[in-house]
Amino acid sequence: MASGAAKSTAFILLLLNLFLYGVVIIIASWAVNHGIERSRETASVLSIPARIFPIYFPMGNMATGFFIIFSLIAGVVGFTTSIIALNNVIQWNLPNLQAAASSSLASWALTLLAMGLACKEIDIGWTESNLRTLETLLIILGGTQLFCTVAIHAGVEDVVARERRCRVAF
């Protein structure tokens, strides 16, 4: 992959991921707020173990609490990683690309964890439309973050090959 193609691909995917992670943060934050406001009244009728469980959400199913918390974590880490990686990709030198590659890989791992919980929630059953939107976004983000990570790693390989050619020429 040519250096310009890897740079433009990574830049476009980082912008897309920045927007999608922002939407994930908004929906997951709403869900956490909604759960905090309504959990006291809903959890008061539950039996003792479920009543004292700190991750109870009055919407969705029993996987919803874990799904929302990990979605929020993946969203915040992915949003921050995308902002920092945009700066690193613009500079396009080896240390910055290696930092962007490692943070992109960590963000992809957290996104896969949240995506797995989304798949589990889909498997269990009924959820509200906002949660279905969050599930869909995380599944899409799992793929786009993978492509972004691959593009950044391809950029690292291009920069390393270019630096080797420069050393051989001198």
Rosetta constraint file for C-alpha pairs under 8 A:
AtomPair CA 1 CA 5 HARMONIC 6.53 0.50
AtomPair CA 1 CA 6 HARMONIC 6.38 0.50
AtomPair CA 1 CA 154 HARMONIC 7.01 0.50
AtomPair CA 1 CA 158 HARMONIC 7.48 0.50
AtomPair CA 2 CA 6 HARMONIC 6.33 0.50
AtomPair CA 2 CA 158 HARMONIC 7.15 0.50
AtomPair CA 3 CA 7 HARMONIC 6.16 0.50
AtomPair CA 3 CA 155 HARMONIC 6.24 0.50
AtomPair CA 3 CA 158 HARMONIC 5.89 0.50
AtomPair CA 3 CA 159 HARMONIC 7.43 0.50
AtomPair CA 4 CA 8 HARMONIC 6.13 0.50
AtomPair CA 5 CA 9 HARMONIC 5.96 0.50
AtomPair CA 6 CA 10 HARMONIC 5.95 0.50
AtomPair CA 6 CA 151 HARMONIC 5.55 0.50
AtomPair CA 6 CA 152 HARMONIC 6.98 0.50
AtomPair CA 6 CA 154 HARMONIC 6.51 0.50
AtomPair CA 6 CA 155 HARMONIC 5.44 0.50
AtomPair CA 7 CA 11 HARMONIC 6.03 0.50
AtomPair CA 7 CA 89 HARMONIC 6.69 0.50
AtomPair CA 7 CA 90 HARMONIC 7.91 0.50
AtomPair CA 7 CA 92 HARMONIC 7.64 0.50
AtomPair CA 7 CA 151 HARMONIC 7.65 0.50
AtomPair CA 7 CA 152 HARMONIC 7.62 0.50
AtomPair CA 7 CA 155 HARMONIC 6.62 0.50
AtomPair CA 8 CA 12 HARMONIC 6.11 0.50
AtomPair CA 9 CA 13 HARMONIC 6.12 0.50
AtomPair CA 9 CA 148 HARMONIC 7.64 0.50
AtomPair CA 9 CA 151 HARMONIC 6.53 0.50
AtomPair CA 10 CA 14 HARMONIC 5.95 0.50
AtomPair CA 10 CA 89 HARMONIC 7.38 0.50
AtomPair CA 10 CA 148 HARMONIC 5.50 0.50
AtomPair CA 10 CA 149 HARMONIC 7.97 0.50
AtomPair CA 10 CA 151 HARMONIC 5.35 0.50
AtomPair CA 10 CA 152 HARMONIC 5.93 0.50
AtomPair CA 11 CA 15 HARMONIC 6.28 0.50
AtomPair CA 11 CA 86 HARMONIC 6.46 0.50
AtomPair CA 11 CA 89 HARMONIC 6.78 0.50
AtomPair CA 11 CA 90 HARMONIC 7.83 0.50
AtomPair CA 12 CA 16 HARMONIC 6.26 0.50
AtomPair CA 13 CA 17 HARMONIC 6.00 0.50
AtomPair CA 13 CA 144 HARMONIC 6.85 0.50
AtomPair CA 13 CA 145 HARMONIC 7.72 0.50
AtomPair CA 13 CA 147 HARMONIC 7.63 0.50
AtomPair CA 13 CA 148 HARMONIC 5.60 0.50
AtomPair CA 14 CA 18 HARMONIC 5.95 0.50
AtomPair CA 14 CA 82 HARMONIC 5.59 0.50
AtomPair CA 14 CA 83 HARMONIC 7.95 0.50
AtomPair CA 14 CA 85 HARMONIC 7.45 0.50
AtomPair CA 14 CA 86 HARMONIC 6.46 0.50
AtomPair CA 14 CA 148 HARMONIC 6.68 0.50
AtomPair CA 15 CA 19 HARMONIC 6.40 0.50
AtomPair CA 15 CA 82 HARMONIC 7.41 0.50
AtomPair CA 15 CA 86 HARMONIC 7.74 0.50
AtomPair CA 16 CA 20 HARMONIC 6.24 0.50
AtomPair CA 17 CA 21 HARMONIC 5.80 0.50
AtomPair CA 17 CA 78 HARMONIC 7.70 0.50
AtomPair CA 17 CA 79 HARMONIC 7.48 0.50
AtomPair CA 17 CA 82 HARMONIC 6.79 0.50
AtomPair CA 17 CA 141 HARMONIC 6.94 0.50
AtomPair CA 17 CA 144 HARMONIC 7.02 0.50
AtomPair CA 17 CA 145 HARMONIC 6.94 0.50
AtomPair CA 18 CA 22 HARMONIC 6.13 0.50
AtomPair CA 18 CA 78 HARMONIC 7.46 0.50
AtomPair CA 18 CA 79 HARMONIC 5.39 0.50
AtomPair CA 18 CA 82 HARMONIC 5.56 0.50
AtomPair CA 18 CA 83 HARMONIC 7.02 0.50
AtomPair CA 19 CA 23 HARMONIC 6.44 0.50
AtomPair CA 20 CA 24 HARMONIC 6.26 0.50
AtomPair CA 20 CA 137 HARMONIC 7.09 0.50
AtomPair CA 20 CA 141 HARMONIC 7.16 0.50
AtomPair CA 21 CA 25 HARMONIC 6.15 0.50
AtomPair CA 21 CA 75 HARMONIC 4.96 0.50
AtomPair CA 21 CA 76 HARMONIC 7.32 0.50
AtomPair CA 21 CA 78 HARMONIC 6.14 0.50
AtomPair CA 21 CA 79 HARMONIC 5.34 0.50
AtomPair CA 21 CA 141 HARMONIC 7.84 0.50
AtomPair CA 22 CA 26 HARMONIC 6.33 0.50
AtomPair CA 22 CA 75 HARMONIC 6.92 0.50
AtomPair CA 22 CA 79 HARMONIC 6.37 0.50
AtomPair CA 23 CA 27 HARMONIC 6.25 0.50
AtomPair CA 24 CA 28 HARMONIC 5.91 0.50
AtomPair CA 24 CA 71 HARMONIC 7.12 0.50
AtomPair CA 24 CA 72 HARMONIC 7.12 0.50
AtomPair CA 24 CA 75 HARMONIC 5.69 0.50
AtomPair CA 24 CA 134 HARMONIC 6.32 0.50
AtomPair CA 24 CA 137 HARMONIC 7.03 0.50
AtomPair CA 24 CA 138 HARMONIC 7.62 0.50
AtomPair CA 25 CA 29 HARMONIC 5.81 0.50
AtomPair CA 25 CA 71 HARMONIC 7.68 0.50
AtomPair CA 25 CA 72 HARMONIC 5.67 0.50
AtomPair CA 25 CA 75 HARMONIC 5.21 0.50
AtomPair CA 25 CA 76 HARMONIC 6.50 0.50
AtomPair CA 26 CA 30 HARMONIC 6.18 0.50
AtomPair CA 27 CA 31 HARMONIC 6.22 0.50
AtomPair CA 27 CA 130 HARMONIC 7.16 0.50
AtomPair CA 27 CA 134 HARMONIC 6.72 0.50
AtomPair CA 28 CA 32 HARMONIC 6.19 0.50
AtomPair CA 28 CA 68 HARMONIC 5.72 0.50
AtomPair CA 28 CA 69 HARMONIC 7.54 0.50
AtomPair CA 28 CA 71 HARMONIC 6.42 0.50
AtomPair CA 28 CA 72 HARMONIC 5.40 0.50
AtomPair CA 28 CA 134 HARMONIC 7.43 0.50
AtomPair CA 29 CA 33 HARMONIC 6.15 0.50
AtomPair CA 29 CA 72 HARMONIC 6.79 0.50
AtomPair CA 30 CA 34 HARMONIC 5.98 0.50
AtomPair CA 31 CA 35 HARMONIC 5.97 0.50
AtomPair CA 31 CA 68 HARMONIC 7.03 0.50
AtomPair CA 32 CA 36 HARMONIC 6.13 0.50
AtomPair CA 32 CA 68 HARMONIC 7.07 0.50
AtomPair CA 32 CA 69 HARMONIC 7.67 0.50
AtomPair CA 33 CA 37 HARMONIC 6.22 0.50
AtomPair CA 34 CA 38 HARMONIC 6.16 0.50
AtomPair CA 35 CA 39 HARMONIC 5.44 0.50
AtomPair CA 35 CA 56 HARMONIC 7.37 0.50
AtomPair CA 35 CA 57 HARMONIC 4.88 0.50
AtomPair CA 35 CA 58 HARMONIC 6.14 0.50
AtomPair CA 35 CA 59 HARMONIC 7.65 0.50
AtomPair CA 36 CA 40 HARMONIC 7.52 0.50
AtomPair CA 36 CA 57 HARMONIC 7.72 0.50
AtomPair CA 38 CA 42 HARMONIC 6.33 0.50
AtomPair CA 38 CA 57 HARMONIC 7.91 0.50
AtomPair CA 38 CA 58 HARMONIC 6.57 0.50
AtomPair CA 39 CA 43 HARMONIC 5.49 0.50
AtomPair CA 39 CA 56 HARMONIC 6.73 0.50
AtomPair CA 39 CA 57 HARMONIC 6.10 0.50
AtomPair CA 39 CA 58 HARMONIC 5.79 0.50
AtomPair CA 40 CA 44 HARMONIC 6.07 0.50
AtomPair CA 41 CA 45 HARMONIC 7.72 0.50
AtomPair CA 42 CA 46 HARMONIC 7.61 0.50
AtomPair CA 42 CA 58 HARMONIC 6.20 0.50
AtomPair CA 43 CA 50 HARMONIC 7.42 0.50
AtomPair CA 43 CA 51 HARMONIC 5.25 0.50
AtomPair CA 43 CA 56 HARMONIC 7.62 0.50
AtomPair CA 43 CA 58 HARMONIC 7.73 0.50
AtomPair CA 44 CA 51 HARMONIC 6.48 0.50
AtomPair CA 45 CA 51 HARMONIC 7.90 0.50
AtomPair CA 46 CA 50 HARMONIC 6.13 0.50
AtomPair CA 46 CA 51 HARMONIC 5.55 0.50
AtomPair CA 47 CA 51 HARMONIC 6.01 0.50
AtomPair CA 48 CA 52 HARMONIC 6.42 0.50
AtomPair CA 49 CA 53 HARMONIC 6.41 0.50
AtomPair CA 50 CA 56 HARMONIC 7.63 0.50
AtomPair CA 55 CA 65 HARMONIC 5.11 0.50
AtomPair CA 55 CA 66 HARMONIC 7.05 0.50
AtomPair CA 56 CA 62 HARMONIC 7.75 0.50
AtomPair CA 56 CA 65 HARMONIC 5.73 0.50
AtomPair CA 57 CA 64 HARMONIC 6.69 0.50
AtomPair CA 57 CA 65 HARMONIC 5.73 0.50
AtomPair CA 59 CA 64 HARMONIC 7.52 0.50
AtomPair CA 59 CA 127 HARMONIC 7.12 0.50
AtomPair CA 59 CA 128 HARMONIC 7.12 0.50
AtomPair CA 60 CA 64 HARMONIC 5.72 0.50
AtomPair CA 60 CA 126 HARMONIC 6.24 0.50
AtomPair CA 60 CA 127 HARMONIC 4.36 0.50
AtomPair CA 60 CA 128 HARMONIC 6.27 0.50
AtomPair CA 60 CA 131 HARMONIC 7.63 0.50
AtomPair CA 61 CA 121 HARMONIC 7.11 0.50
AtomPair CA 61 CA 124 HARMONIC 7.27 0.50
AtomPair CA 61 CA 125 HARMONIC 7.17 0.50
AtomPair CA 61 CA 126 HARMONIC 6.86 0.50
AtomPair CA 61 CA 127 HARMONIC 6.81 0.50
AtomPair CA 63 CA 67 HARMONIC 6.09 0.50
AtomPair CA 63 CA 117 HARMONIC 7.18 0.50
AtomPair CA 63 CA 120 HARMONIC 7.09 0.50
AtomPair CA 63 CA 121 HARMONIC 5.49 0.50
AtomPair CA 63 CA 124 HARMONIC 7.86 0.50
AtomPair CA 64 CA 68 HARMONIC 5.97 0.50
AtomPair CA 64 CA 121 HARMONIC 6.61 0.50
AtomPair CA 65 CA 69 HARMONIC 6.26 0.50
AtomPair CA 66 CA 70 HARMONIC 6.06 0.50
AtomPair CA 66 CA 117 HARMONIC 7.30 0.50
AtomPair CA 67 CA 71 HARMONIC 5.89 0.50
AtomPair CA 67 CA 114 HARMONIC 6.17 0.50
AtomPair CA 67 CA 117 HARMONIC 5.27 0.50
AtomPair CA 67 CA 118 HARMONIC 6.15 0.50
AtomPair CA 67 CA 121 HARMONIC 7.56 0.50
AtomPair CA 68 CA 72 HARMONIC 6.12 0.50
AtomPair CA 69 CA 73 HARMONIC 6.34 0.50
AtomPair CA 70 CA 74 HARMONIC 5.96 0.50
AtomPair CA 70 CA 110 HARMONIC 7.80 0.50
AtomPair CA 70 CA 113 HARMONIC 7.43 0.50
AtomPair CA 70 CA 114 HARMONIC 5.36 0.50
AtomPair CA 71 CA 75 HARMONIC 5.87 0.50
AtomPair CA 71 CA 111 HARMONIC 7.53 0.50
AtomPair CA 71 CA 114 HARMONIC 5.29 0.50
AtomPair CA 71 CA 138 HARMONIC 7.74 0.50
AtomPair CA 72 CA 76 HARMONIC 6.16 0.50
AtomPair CA 73 CA 77 HARMONIC 6.15 0.50
AtomPair CA 73 CA 110 HARMONIC 7.78 0.50
AtomPair CA 74 CA 78 HARMONIC 5.75 0.50
AtomPair CA 74 CA 107 HARMONIC 6.82 0.50
AtomPair CA 74 CA 110 HARMONIC 5.25 0.50
AtomPair CA 74 CA 111 HARMONIC 5.38 0.50
AtomPair CA 74 CA 114 HARMONIC 6.80 0.50
AtomPair CA 75 CA 79 HARMONIC 5.89 0.50
AtomPair CA 75 CA 111 HARMONIC 7.79 0.50
AtomPair CA 76 CA 80 HARMONIC 6.14 0.50
AtomPair CA 77 CA 81 HARMONIC 5.93 0.50
AtomPair CA 77 CA 107 HARMONIC 6.20 0.50
AtomPair CA 78 CA 82 HARMONIC 5.96 0.50
AtomPair CA 78 CA 104 HARMONIC 7.89 0.50
AtomPair CA 78 CA 107 HARMONIC 5.24 0.50
AtomPair CA 78 CA 108 HARMONIC 7.81 0.50
AtomPair CA 78 CA 111 HARMONIC 7.77 0.50
AtomPair CA 79 CA 83 HARMONIC 6.36 0.50
AtomPair CA 80 CA 84 HARMONIC 6.27 0.50
AtomPair CA 81 CA 85 HARMONIC 5.80 0.50
AtomPair CA 81 CA 100 HARMONIC 7.73 0.50
AtomPair CA 81 CA 103 HARMONIC 6.15 0.50
AtomPair CA 81 CA 104 HARMONIC 6.54 0.50
AtomPair CA 81 CA 107 HARMONIC 6.91 0.50
AtomPair CA 82 CA 86 HARMONIC 5.97 0.50
AtomPair CA 82 CA 104 HARMONIC 7.74 0.50
AtomPair CA 83 CA 87 HARMONIC 6.78 0.50
AtomPair CA 84 CA 88 HARMONIC 6.40 0.50
AtomPair CA 84 CA 100 HARMONIC 7.42 0.50
AtomPair CA 85 CA 89 HARMONIC 5.90 0.50
AtomPair CA 85 CA 97 HARMONIC 7.98 0.50
AtomPair CA 85 CA 99 HARMONIC 7.84 0.50
AtomPair CA 85 CA 100 HARMONIC 4.86 0.50
AtomPair CA 85 CA 103 HARMONIC 7.83 0.50
AtomPair CA 85 CA 104 HARMONIC 7.66 0.50
AtomPair CA 86 CA 90 HARMONIC 6.17 0.50
AtomPair CA 87 CA 91 HARMONIC 6.49 0.50
AtomPair CA 88 CA 92 HARMONIC 6.28 0.50
AtomPair CA 88 CA 93 HARMONIC 7.90 0.50
AtomPair CA 88 CA 96 HARMONIC 4.88 0.50
AtomPair CA 88 CA 97 HARMONIC 6.01 0.50
AtomPair CA 88 CA 99 HARMONIC 7.63 0.50
AtomPair CA 88 CA 100 HARMONIC 6.19 0.50
AtomPair CA 89 CA 93 HARMONIC 7.96 0.50
AtomPair CA 89 CA 96 HARMONIC 7.16 0.50
AtomPair CA 89 CA 97 HARMONIC 6.31 0.50
AtomPair CA 89 CA 100 HARMONIC 7.36 0.50
AtomPair CA 89 CA 152 HARMONIC 7.92 0.50
AtomPair CA 91 CA 96 HARMONIC 7.08 0.50
AtomPair CA 92 CA 96 HARMONIC 6.63 0.50
AtomPair CA 92 CA 97 HARMONIC 6.22 0.50
AtomPair CA 93 CA 97 HARMONIC 6.03 0.50
AtomPair CA 93 CA 159 HARMONIC 6.93 0.50
AtomPair CA 94 CA 98 HARMONIC 6.05 0.50
AtomPair CA 94 CA 156 HARMONIC 6.38 0.50
AtomPair CA 94 CA 159 HARMONIC 6.28 0.50
AtomPair CA 94 CA 160 HARMONIC 7.12 0.50
AtomPair CA 95 CA 99 HARMONIC 6.29 0.50
AtomPair CA 96 CA 100 HARMONIC 6.16 0.50
AtomPair CA 97 CA 101 HARMONIC 5.95 0.50
AtomPair CA 97 CA 152 HARMONIC 6.80 0.50
AtomPair CA 97 CA 153 HARMONIC 7.86 0.50
AtomPair CA 97 CA 155 HARMONIC 7.28 0.50
AtomPair CA 97 CA 156 HARMONIC 5.90 0.50
AtomPair CA 98 CA 102 HARMONIC 6.21 0.50
AtomPair CA 98 CA 153 HARMONIC 7.91 0.50
AtomPair CA 98 CA 156 HARMONIC 6.62 0.50
AtomPair CA 99 CA 103 HARMONIC 6.18 0.50
AtomPair CA 100 CA 104 HARMONIC 5.85 0.50
AtomPair CA 100 CA 152 HARMONIC 7.17 0.50
AtomPair CA 101 CA 105 HARMONIC 6.17 0.50
AtomPair CA 101 CA 149 HARMONIC 6.28 0.50
AtomPair CA 101 CA 152 HARMONIC 5.73 0.50
AtomPair CA 101 CA 153 HARMONIC 5.95 0.50
AtomPair CA 101 CA 156 HARMONIC 7.97 0.50
AtomPair CA 102 CA 106 HARMONIC 6.37 0.50
AtomPair CA 103 CA 107 HARMONIC 6.12 0.50
AtomPair CA 104 CA 108 HARMONIC 6.07 0.50
AtomPair CA 104 CA 145 HARMONIC 7.46 0.50
AtomPair CA 104 CA 148 HARMONIC 7.65 0.50
AtomPair CA 104 CA 149 HARMONIC 5.64 0.50
AtomPair CA 105 CA 109 HARMONIC 6.25 0.50
AtomPair CA 105 CA 149 HARMONIC 6.26 0.50
AtomPair CA 106 CA 110 HARMONIC 6.44 0.50
AtomPair CA 107 CA 111 HARMONIC 6.13 0.50
AtomPair CA 107 CA 145 HARMONIC 7.81 0.50
AtomPair CA 108 CA 112 HARMONIC 6.09 0.50
AtomPair CA 108 CA 142 HARMONIC 6.68 0.50
AtomPair CA 108 CA 145 HARMONIC 5.70 0.50
AtomPair CA 108 CA 146 HARMONIC 6.49 0.50
AtomPair CA 108 CA 149 HARMONIC 7.73 0.50
AtomPair CA 109 CA 113 HARMONIC 6.33 0.50
AtomPair CA 110 CA 114 HARMONIC 6.32 0.50
AtomPair CA 111 CA 115 HARMONIC 5.93 0.50
AtomPair CA 111 CA 138 HARMONIC 6.83 0.50
AtomPair CA 111 CA 141 HARMONIC 7.12 0.50
AtomPair CA 111 CA 142 HARMONIC 5.87 0.50
AtomPair CA 112 CA 116 HARMONIC 5.99 0.50
AtomPair CA 112 CA 142 HARMONIC 5.85 0.50
AtomPair CA 113 CA 117 HARMONIC 6.46 0.50
AtomPair CA 114 CA 118 HARMONIC 6.19 0.50
AtomPair CA 114 CA 138 HARMONIC 6.99 0.50
AtomPair CA 115 CA 119 HARMONIC 6.21 0.50
AtomPair CA 115 CA 135 HARMONIC 7.12 0.50
AtomPair CA 115 CA 138 HARMONIC 5.40 0.50
AtomPair CA 115 CA 139 HARMONIC 5.59 0.50
AtomPair CA 115 CA 142 HARMONIC 6.83 0.50
AtomPair CA 116 CA 120 HARMONIC 6.25 0.50
AtomPair CA 117 CA 121 HARMONIC 6.12 0.50
AtomPair CA 118 CA 122 HARMONIC 6.19 0.50
AtomPair CA 118 CA 135 HARMONIC 5.14 0.50
AtomPair CA 118 CA 138 HARMONIC 7.46 0.50
AtomPair CA 118 CA 139 HARMONIC 7.80 0.50
AtomPair CA 119 CA 123 HARMONIC 6.11 0.50
AtomPair CA 119 CA 135 HARMONIC 7.54 0.50
AtomPair CA 120 CA 124 HARMONIC 6.19 0.50
AtomPair CA 121 CA 125 HARMONIC 6.43 0.50
AtomPair CA 121 CA 127 HARMONIC 7.91 0.50
AtomPair CA 122 CA 126 HARMONIC 7.42 0.50
AtomPair CA 122 CA 127 HARMONIC 7.76 0.50
AtomPair CA 127 CA 131 HARMONIC 6.17 0.50
AtomPair CA 127 CA 132 HARMONIC 6.54 0.50
AtomPair CA 128 CA 132 HARMONIC 6.32 0.50
AtomPair CA 129 CA 133 HARMONIC 6.19 0.50
AtomPair CA 130 CA 134 HARMONIC 6.33 0.50
AtomPair CA 131 CA 135 HARMONIC 6.08 0.50
AtomPair CA 132 CA 136 HARMONIC 6.11 0.50
AtomPair CA 133 CA 137 HARMONIC 6.12 0.50
AtomPair CA 134 CA 138 HARMONIC 6.20 0.50
AtomPair CA 135 CA 139 HARMONIC 6.32 0.50
AtomPair CA 136 CA 140 HARMONIC 6.25 0.50
AtomPair CA 137 CA 141 HARMONIC 5.96 0.50
AtomPair CA 138 CA 142 HARMONIC 6.07 0.50
AtomPair CA 139 CA 143 HARMONIC 6.90 0.50
AtomPair CA 140 CA 144 HARMONIC 6.34 0.50
AtomPair CA 141 CA 145 HARMONIC 5.66 0.50
AtomPair CA 142 CA 146 HARMONIC 6.25 0.50
AtomPair CA 143 CA 147 HARMONIC 6.36 0.50
AtomPair CA 144 CA 148 HARMONIC 6.08 0.50
AtomPair CA 145 CA 149 HARMONIC 6.02 0.50
AtomPair CA 146 CA 150 HARMONIC 6.20 0.50
AtomPair CA 147 CA 151 HARMONIC 6.12 0.50
AtomPair CA 148 CA 152 HARMONIC 6.21 0.50
AtomPair CA 149 CA 153 HARMONIC 6.13 0.50
AtomPair CA 150 CA 154 HARMONIC 6.05 0.50
AtomPair CA 151 CA 155 HARMONIC 6.20 0.50
AtomPair CA 152 CA 156 HARMONIC 6.32 0.50
AtomPair CA 153 CA 157 HARMONIC 6.37 0.50
AtomPair CA 154 CA 158 HARMONIC 6.23 0.50
AtomPair CA 155 CA 159 HARMONIC 6.17 0.50
AtomPair CA 156 CA 160 HARMONIC 6.14 0.50
AtomPair CA 157 CA 161 HARMONIC 6.11 0.50
AtomPair CA 158 CA 162 HARMONIC 6.08 0.50
AtomPair CA 159 CA 163 HARMONIC 6.10 0.50
AtomPair CA 160 CA 164 HARMONIC 6.21 0.50
AtomPair CA 161 CA 165 HARMONIC 6.27 0.50
AtomPair CA 162 CA 166 HARMONIC 6.29 0.50
AtomPair CA 163 CA 167 HARMONIC 6.25 0.50
AtomPair CA 164 CA 168 HARMONIC 6.22 0.50
AtomPair CA 165 CA 169 HARMONIC 6.15 0.50
AtomPair CA 166 CA 170 HARMONIC 6.48 0.50
